[in-house]
């Protein structure tokens, strides 16, 4: 499955979506939600680091506890 996520500005009640050149699908599902006040996009960088790193010796619980401690807002 291919998924794209992007925050966009709504102008005159319209969105303009530019798809990558290699996006070859003829039909898509569009889900539109207001941007949350709490932006958790910083987790994307942490997830990418984890996917690109060697196999971790930590359990999922230890990894998520560390992420919660690092990013949780009091």
Secondary structure by P-SEA (a helix, b strand, c coil): cbbbbbbbbbcccbbbbbccccccccbbbbbbbcccccccaaaaaaaaaaaacccccccaaaaaaaaaaacccc
